[in-house]
Amino acid sequence: GGPRGREVWSKMAAGGVRFFCTAGRGLEPFLAREVRERLGATEVSCVSGKVFFSTAAARGELRRLKSGERLFLLLRNEPPPAVCRNKGKMLHKIKSLVVGEPKQWLDVISTWKNLHRHEWKIDEGSQENRLPHKRKSEETNTATKRLKMEQEGESEEHQAEAGDRSVVPAMSSQDCCSEDRTLLEDPSRSSREKPVVNEQLSFRVSCRCSGATAKILLSHEIGRAIGIALMKQFGWQADLRNPDIEVFVHLNDIYAVVGIPLFRLPLANREYIKTAGLRSTVAWAMASLAEISAGAFVLDPMCGLGTILVEAAKEWPEACYWGADISDSQLEGADVNVRTAGLVENIELLKASVKALPLPSESFDVVISDIPFGKKFKITKDIQLLPDILQEMDRVLRVGGTVVLLLSQDLHEHVSSVTKWAGNDSPYAISDGTSETATAEALKTNGNSSSLVNGGEESFLRSRQTSFGALVQGGVYGISLGKTDAFIYKFRKISAAGSQ
């Protein structure tokens, strides 16, 4: 892509490109660990709903991130402009902050093009060989439908900040297009032949605003002003329905962040999952805590549509997976998902009650499950089943094995309230311990505790040494499921059933 592209690509090779990835609330530490381990990322930092990092990873590697929602090339991450009551002055401040140095914009655009370069079937100087600028309507409609399925998930990454949000001018959320698009300008031309600033890119601005700024300006006012400034500065064309690039702007009382999405569809959109159950990012995060190793036997005794098993088997294919559920319809859906993901050889499904599993004692290395009580139905007598469920999980788990459970807000509150008065008459009573251990231990990298979150941005809880019989708690992580909160519990079995 010319001298600028080669210059920017050399920076990428040196690990000099900055990204940020959005995350559901509570998943930031999981994402921070993942970018370090999967991408070799450096300069990793977190704020609520976002993880910033540098990496030289290729596009294919970036696409494989599992705990994030959307991935962006970072243009700006600065303190917000000082608030003033004059709308005109405030808009000027924001425009100056966002547009800033044109060279930085051109560098990021060059990086974006380099990361997409394998998609361009373009010969130098040829106008005929370009990919069509506008995709066929049926392809666009397919992407629209896939994105509509992700609307609920998209809200998860934003819900921590209820604020004004707008695509400028106001447009339907269905106005979207497919990811594999090309630029109007031939990227093989040298910048000396035609200045990059005049390149006929099409774009739109998506703006989200909360806090003090939102009390003075609406998101669509800010977005429109930024859009006009970009058109004047670079000669780009506004295209709300099918742009080459989207400019994402997020303003609040803590930061002003500007970025360009690397992919049209969210990372959380899994092409290998036919019917969505539990959010895929949450399922992956749970599996990442389970310490699954090659040859391990992994059980989900309340597997539902099998999302946790599919996410785990895709990431750790050398283990053996079993899923059980009492519902025929859930098992049918799980079977479709397993087949769609090409994991028939990895995952066995059976109909069984979690209270009476037809499986040998101490036969599994990992038990991992989403306990559904309190999500679709209010907790009533179902809560009384929890000790029986835990006892059966304990029975089939080998000593030293790991249990990872997802509990709803209601169930978590019940467990917390029981903790205050339960005695040890039952081996499965919930009892307080005296020590507090930071759950960051579960997120260590190379044996050293990683600084995953900053001060007040901790999204996980300190754990109580709570035991369920032979199961000793190793961490509790508060996360979001969109409209509700939930908690990931991790346990380890320290002794054989009946010997504690």
C-alpha positions in Angstrom: 0.0 0.0 0.0 2.8 2.5 -0.8 5.5 4.1 1.4 3.1 5.0 4.2 1.8 1.5 4.3 5.2 0.0 4.4 6.3 2.4 7.2 3.2 1.6 9.3 3.6 -2.2 8.6 7.2 -2.0 9.9 5.8 -0.4 13.1 3.4 -3.2 13.4 6.2 -5.7 13.2 7.9 -3.9 16.1 4.7 -4.2 18.1 3.9 -0.6 17.9 0.2 -0.7 17.0 -2.4 0.1 19.6 -5.8 -1.6 19.8 -8.7 -1.7 22.2 -11.3 -4.3 22.6 -14.7 -3.9 24.3 -15.9 -6.5 26.8 -19.0 -7.3 28.8 -18.7 -5.9 32.3 -16.7 -8.2 34.5 -14.9 -9.9 31.6 -12.1 -7.3 31.4 -9.6 -9.3 33.4 -10.3 -12.4 31.3 -9.7 -10.4 28.1 -6.6 -8.8 29.5 -5.1 -12.2 30.2 -6.2 -13.5 26.8 -4.5 -10.7 24.8 -1.3 -11.3 26.7 -1.3 -15.0 26.2 -2.8 -15.3 22.7 -1.4 -12.2 21.1 1.7 -11.6 23.2 0.3 -8.1 23.9 2.1 -5.5 25.8 1.1 -2.2 27.5 -2.2 -3.8 28.6 -4.6 -1.6 30.6 -8.3 -1.8 31.5 -11.1 0.5 32.1 -14.7 -0.5 32.6 -15.8 -2.2 29.4 -12.5 -1.8 27.5 -9.1 -3.3 27.4 -6.2 -1.4 25.7 -3.1 -3.1 24.4 -0.3 -3.2 21.8 0.5 -6.1 19.6 2.1 -7.1 16.3 -0.4 -10.0 15.8 -1.8 -10.7 12.4 -5.4 -10.2 11.5 -6.2 -13.9 11.7 -4.8 -14.1 15.2 -6.7 -11.0 16.3 -9.9 -12.6 15.0 -9.5 -15.5 17.3 -10.0 -13.5 20.5 -12.8 -15.2 22.5 -13.5 -13.1 25.5 -14.0 -9.7 23.8 -17.0 -8.1 22.0 -15.6 -5.8 19.3 -12.0 -5.0 18.4 -10.8 -1.5 17.3 -7.7 0.2 16.1 -7.0 2.9 18.7 -6.9 6.6 17.5 -7.3 8.4 20.8 -7.4 7.6 24.4 -7.2 10.8 26.4 -8.9 12.6 29.3 -12.1 14.2 28.1 -12.1 17.9 27.2 -12.9 20.4 29.9 -16.6 21.1 30.0 -17.9 24.5 29.2 -21.5 25.7 28.8 -21.0 27.2 25.4 -22.0 24.6 22.9 -19.9 26.0 20.1 -16.8 26.1 22.1 -17.4 22.6 23.5 -17.9 21.2 20.0 -14.7 22.9 18.8 -12.8 21.3 21.7 -14.2 17.8 20.9 -13.4 18.2 17.2 -9.9 19.2 17.9 -9.4 16.3 20.3 -10.9 13.7 17.9 -9.3 14.9 14.6 -6.1 16.0 16.1 -3.0 15.3 14.0 -4.0 14.1 10.5 -0.8 12.0 10.3 -2.1 9.8 13.1 -5.4 9.2 11.3 -3.5 8.3 8.1 -1.2 5.9 9.9 -4.2 4.1 11.5 -6.0 4.0 8.1 -2.8 2.5 6.6 -2.7 -0.1 9.4 -6.3 -0.9 8.8 -5.7 -1.4 5.1 -2.6 -3.6 5.8 -4.6 -5.8 8.1 -7.2 -6.3 5.4 -4.8 -6.4 2.5 -5.3 -10.1 1.7 -8.9 -9.3 0.8 -8.0 -6.9 -2.0 -7.9 -8.5 -5.5 -6.5 -5.3 -7.1 -3.8 -4.8 -9.7 -1.9 -1.5 -9.7 -3.7 1.1 -11.8 -6.6 -1.2 -12.5 -10.1 0.0 -11.9 -11.9 -3.0 -13.3 -10.4 -5.6 -10.9 -11.6 -4.0 -7.7 -14.1 -5.9 -5.6 -17.6 -4.4 -5.8 -17.9 -1.4 -3.4 -21.4 -2.3 -2.5 -22.2 -5.9 -1.6 -25.1 -7.8 -3.1 -28.3 -7.1 -1.2 -28.8 -10.7 -0.1 -25.2 -10.7 1.4 -26.0 -7.5 3.2 -29.3 -8.9 4.5 -27.5 -12.0 5.8 -25.1 -9.8 7.7 -28.0 -7.7 8.9 -29.7 -10.8 10.3 -26.5 -12.0 12.0 -26.0 -8.6 13.5 -29.6 -8.4 14.8 -28.9 -11.6 16.7 -26.0 -9.9 18.3 -28.0 -6.8 19.4 -28.5 -8.1 23.0 -24.9 -9.0 23.3 -23.8 -5.7 22.0 -25.7 -4.0 24.8 -23.6 -5.9 27.3 -20.5 -4.0 26.6 -22.2 -0.6 26.9 -24.6 -1.2 29.9 -22.1 -0.1 32.5 -22.6 3.4 31.1 -26.1 4.4 30.4 -25.7 7.4 28.1 -26.7 9.0 24.9 -25.7 7.0 21.9 -26.1 7.7 18.2 -25.0 6.8 14.7 -24.9 10.1 12.9 -27.4 11.1 11.6 -29.9 8.9 13.5 -30.3 5.6 11.7 -31.7 2.1 12.2 -29.6 -0.4 14.0 -30.3 -2.7 11.0 -28.3 -0.4 8.7 -25.3 -2.5 8.4 -23.2 -4.3 5.9 -20.9 -7.3 5.5 -17.3 -7.2 6.7 -15.4 -8.1 3.6 -15.5 -4.8 1.7 -12.9 -2.9 -0.2 -11.8 0.7 -0.4 -12.7 2.9 -3.3 -9.1 4.1 -3.7 -6.6 1.7 -5.1 -4.4 0.9 -2.1 -1.4 0.0 -4.4 -0.9 3.6 -5.5 1.9 5.5 -4.0 0.9 8.4 -1.8 3.1 10.6 -4.1 0.8 9.8 -7.0 -2.2 10.8 -5.1 -2.3 12.3 -1.6 -3.8 9.9 0.9 -5.8 12.8 2.4 -7.8 12.9 -0.7 -8.5 9.2 -0.8 -12.2 8.7 -1.4 -13.0 6.6 1.6 -16.6 6.5 2.8 -17.3 6.6 6.5 -19.8 7.1 9.3 -19.5 8.2 12.9 -20.9 6.2 15.8 -20.9 8.3 19.0 -21.7 7.5 22.6 -21.7 10.1 25.2 -22.4 10.1 28.9 -21.5 12.2 32.0 -21.0 16.0 32.0 -20.6 16.3 28.3 -23.9 14.6 27.6 -25.7 17.3 29.7 -24.5 19.9 27.2 -24.4 18.1 23.8 -26.3 15.2 22.4 -24.4 12.3 20.7 -25.8 13.1 17.3 -24.7 16.7 17.6 -21.1 15.6 18.4 -21.1 13.0 15.7 -22.3 15.3 13.0 -19.6 17.9 13.9 -16.9 15.2 13.9 -18.2 13.9 10.5 -18.1 17.3 8.9 -14.6 17.9 10.3 -13.4 14.6 8.8 -14.9 15.4 5.4 -13.2 18.7 5.4 -9.8 17.4 6.6 -9.6 14.2 4.4 -12.1 14.6 1.6 -14.0 11.5 2.8 -17.6 10.8 1.9 -20.3 10.1 4.4 -22.2 6.9 3.9 -24.5 5.8 6.7 -25.6 2.5 5.3 -22.5 0.9 3.7 -19.3 2.8 4.8 -15.8 1.6 4.2 -14.9 2.5 7.8 -16.8 3.4 11.0 -15.4 5.9 13.4 -16.3 5.0 17.0 -16.3 7.9 19.5 -16.9 7.4 23.2 -17.0 10.3 25.6 -17.5 10.2 29.3 -16.2 11.8 32.5 -13.1 9.5 32.5 -11.9 9.3 29.0 -12.4 10.2 25.3 -11.8 7.2 23.2 -11.7 7.1 19.4 -11.3 4.0 17.3 -12.0 2.2 14.0 -13.5 -1.3 14.2 -11.3 -3.9 12.7 -14.1 -6.3 11.8 -17.7 -5.6 10.8 -19.2 -8.4 13.0 -18.5 -8.7 16.7 -15.8 -11.1 17.8 -18.5 -12.6 20.0 -20.5 -13.6 16.9 -19.5 -17.3 16.6 -20.1 -18.8 13.2 -19.9 -22.3 14.6 -22.8 -21.8 17.1 -26.2 -22.4 15.4 -28.4 -21.6 18.3 -27.1 -19.2 20.9 -27.6 -20.1 24.6 -25.3 -18.6 27.2 -23.3 -15.7 25.8 -20.2 -17.2 24.1 -17.8 -14.8 25.8 -19.0 -15.9 29.2 -18.9 -19.6 28.3 -15.3 -19.2 27.1 -14.3 -17.3 30.3 -15.7 -20.1 32.4 -13.8 -22.7 30.5 -10.6 -20.7 30.8 -10.9 -21.0 34.6 -11.4 -24.7 34.5 -7.7 -25.6 33.8 -8.6 -28.1 31.0 -5.6 -30.2 29.9 -5.0 -32.7 27.2 -6.8 -36.0 27.9 -9.0 -34.5 30.6 -12.6 -35.6 31.1 -14.9 -32.6 31.2 -18.6 -32.7 32.2 -21.5 -30.2 32.0 -24.3 -31.8 33.9 -26.8 -29.1 33.0 -25.6 -28.4 29.5 -28.6 -26.8 27.9 -27.7 -25.9 24.3 -24.1 -26.9 24.9 -22.5 -23.5 24.5 -20.0 -24.0 27.3 -18.9 -27.4 25.9 -18.6 -26.1 22.4 -16.5 -23.1 23.5 -14.3 -25.3 25.6 -13.9 -28.0 22.9 -13.0 -25.4 20.3 -10.3 -24.0 22.5 -9.0 -27.2 24.1 -9.8 -30.0 21.6 -7.6 -32.6 23.2 -10.0 -33.2 26.1 -13.1 -35.4 26.2 -16.4 -33.7 26.8 -19.7 -34.9 28.1 -23.0 -33.0 28.4 -26.1 -34.0 30.3 -29.5 -32.4 30.5 -33.0 -33.5 31.5 -34.7 -31.6 28.6 -35.2 -33.3 25.2 -35.5 -29.9 23.5 -32.3 -28.6 25.0 -30.4 -31.8 24.1 -31.7 -31.5 20.5 -30.4 -27.9 20.3 -27.1 -29.0 21.8 -26.8 -31.8 19.3 -27.3 -29.3 16.4 -24.7 -26.9 17.9 -22.2 -29.8 18.4 -22.7 -30.9 14.8 -22.5 -27.4 13.4 -19.2 -26.8 15.2 -17.8 -30.1 13.9 -17.3 -31.5 17.4 -19.3 -34.8 17.2 -16.1 -36.7 18.0 -15.3 -34.5 21.0 -18.6 -34.1 22.8 -20.9 -36.9 24.0 -24.5 -35.9 25.0 -26.9 -37.9 27.3 -30.2 -37.4 28.9 -29.9 -37.4 32.7 -30.8 -35.6 35.8 -28.1 -33.5 37.5 -29.3 -35.0 40.8 -28.7 -38.6 39.6 -26.0 -38.8 36.9 -25.4 -42.3 35.5 -21.7 -41.8 35.7 -19.0 -43.5 37.8 -17.7 -41.7 40.9 -14.5 -39.7 40.5 -14.5 -40.1 36.8 -14.2 -36.4 35.7 -11.4 -33.9 35.9 -13.6 -30.8 35.4 -17.3 -30.1 36.1 -18.5 -26.9 34.5 -22.1 -25.6 34.3 -24.5 -22.7 34.1 -26.9 -23.2 37.0 -30.2 -21.8 35.6 -32.1 -21.1 38.8 -33.2 -17.5 39.1 -32.7 -16.5 35.5 -36.0 -17.3 33.7 -37.8 -18.3 36.9 -37.9 -17.0 40.4 -36.1 -19.1 42.9 -38.6 -21.1 44.9 -38.2 -24.8 45.9 -35.5 -25.2 43.2 -33.0 -23.6 45.6 -33.4 -26.7 47.8 -31.9 -28.8 45.0 -28.6 -27.0 45.2 -27.0 -29.2 47.9 -28.1 -32.3 46.0 -26.6 -30.9 42.8 -23.3 -30.0 44.4 -23.1 -33.4 46.1 -23.5 -35.1 42.8 -20.9 -32.9 41.1 -18.6 -33.7 44.0 -19.2 -37.4 43.6 -18.3 -37.6 39.9 -15.3 -35.3 40.3 -11.8 -36.7 41.0 -9.7 -35.3 43.9 -7.8 -32.3 42.7 -10.4 -31.6 40.0 -12.0 -28.3 39.3 -15.7 -27.1 39.4 -16.7 -23.8 37.6 -20.3 -22.7 38.0 -22.3 -19.7 36.8 -24.8 -18.5 39.4 -27.5 -15.9 38.8 -27.8 -12.8 40.9 -30.6 -14.3 42.9 -28.8 -17.6 43.5 -25.6 -15.7 44.5 -27.6 -13.6 47.0 -29.2 -16.7 48.4 -25.8 -18.4 48.8 -24.4 -15.3 50.5 -27.3 -15.1 52.9 -27.0 -18.8 53.7 -23.4 -18.3 54.3 -24.2 -16.0 57.3 -26.0 -18.6 59.3 -25.2 -22.1 58.0 -23.4 -24.5 60.2 -21.4 -27.5 59.4 -24.0 -30.1 60.2 -24.2 -31.0 56.6 -21.0 -31.5 54.6 -22.6 -29.4 51.9 -23.5 -26.5 54.2 -22.0 -23.2 53.1 -19.7 -21.8 55.8 -17.5 -18.7 56.1 -13.8 -18.9 56.2 -11.5 -16.4 57.9 -9.1 -15.7 55.0 -9.7 -13.6 51.9 -7.9 -14.5 48.8 -7.7 -12.3 45.7 -9.2 -14.0 42.8 -6.6 -12.5 40.6 -4.6 -15.7 41.4 -6.7 -17.5 38.8 -5.5 -14.9 36.3 -1.8 -15.3 36.8 0.5 -15.3 33.8 3.7 -17.2 33.8 3.4 -17.6 37.6 3.5 -13.9 38.2 0.4 -12.0 39.1 -0.7 -9.8 36.3 -1.8 -6.3 36.9 -5.0 -6.7 35.0 -7.2 -4.0 36.4 -6.5 -0.6 37.9 -7.7 0.2 41.5 -11.4 1.0 41.4 -11.9 -0.9 38.1 -11.7 -4.3 39.7 -14.5 -6.3 38.2 -14.2 -9.4 40.2 -14.8 -10.0 43.9 -12.5 -11.1 46.6 -13.4 -14.6 47.5 -14.5 -16.1 50.7 -13.0 -19.4 51.6 -16.4 -21.1 51.3 -16.5 -24.8 51.2 -19.2 -27.2 49.9 -18.1 -30.5 51.4 -14.8 -31.4 49.7 -15.2 -28.5 47.3 -13.1 -25.4 48.4 -13.9 -22.1 46.7 -11.1 -20.6 44.7 -12.7 -17.4 43.4 -15.8 -15.5 42.6 -16.1 -13.3 39.6 -18.9 -10.8 39.2 -20.0 -10.4 35.5 -22.9 -9.1 33.5 -25.4 -11.1 31.4 -26.8 -8.0 29.8 -30.0 -7.2 31.8 -28.9 -9.1 34.9 -25.7 -9.8 36.8 -24.2 -13.2 37.5 -21.3 -14.7 39.3 -18.7 -17.3 38.2 -17.7 -19.5 41.1 -14.5 -21.7 41.0 -14.0 -24.6 43.3 -11.3 -27.3 43.8 -12.0 -30.8 45.2 -9.5 -31.3 48.1 -10.5 -34.8 49.4 -12.5 -37.8 48.4 -16.2 -37.8 49.2 -16.9 -39.0 52.7 -13.4 -38.5 53.9 -13.4 -34.8 54.8 
